[in-house]
Amino acid sequence: MALSERSRSTIYQRLTPMLGEEVTAEMLSYFPARDVEEPATKEQLDLLRAEMRAEMSELRGELLMEMASLRDELHTDMADLRHELHSDMATLRHELHTDMATLRIGMERQLNRMTVWLAGSVFTAAGLVIASMRLGG
């Protein structure tokens, strides 16, 4: 029950000398000053609980939708990343094969040059040996 301002003032003035200002103010805090400050009834609390449950349910639904949306985005991003990674790996594999083929061709050319040089050196040495044997013998 609410106390009028006049009643609150009278109680405050009469009890303050006996109980002290702090105790009197604390005691008056248990009595609302206006009807708006009346203690809540069970029906009001039940209504408030129902409103809170409805709001929480709505928030839960929004949260679940947002989580589903984020999950979809994550799956899409992962699929895009997987595709990009496979593409990059294929490109690297192709570059590696190309570089290996280029290296193989270069090595084959070098081996051919060395073989020709070695054969020429052997024939030259053989010619010198034969020439020196004819001259000396």
ABEGO torsion letter per residue (X at the ends): XBBBAAAAAAAAAAAAAAAEAAAAAAAAAABBABAAABBBBAAAAAAAAAAAAAAAAAAAAAAAAAAAAAAAAAAAAAAAAAAAAAAAAAAAAAAAAAAAAAAAAAAAAAAAAAAAAAAAAAAAAAAAAAAAAAAAX
